[in-house]
Amino acid sequence: MYKVKINKQVLKDIKHIDKKYKKKIIETIEEKIAKEPYKGKKLAGNLSPFYRWRVGDYRIIYSINDDIIEIEIIKVSHRQGAYK
């Protein structure tokens, strides 16, 4: 299981998300991404080093560092602004 590192800005962003989605996002990070990070979709173009996981209308953008067995959550955002 990978260690999850969450950016301070991501924590602030999660606070502003609806409770229903907030719970699902936290569960997804802890139960799915931390256990099987490569199941997420690999992004392309400028975002090619990152992966994303979809939770309803929200996207969790993260990077994987196999050297130290760590996942860094880069962004949690509504799908309209997730890739900007």
Beta strands, then each sheet from edge to edge (+ up, - down):
strand 1: 3-6
strand 2: 41-42
strand 3: 51-55
strand 4: 58-65
strand 5: 70-78
sheet 1: 1+ 5+ 4- 3+ 2-
end
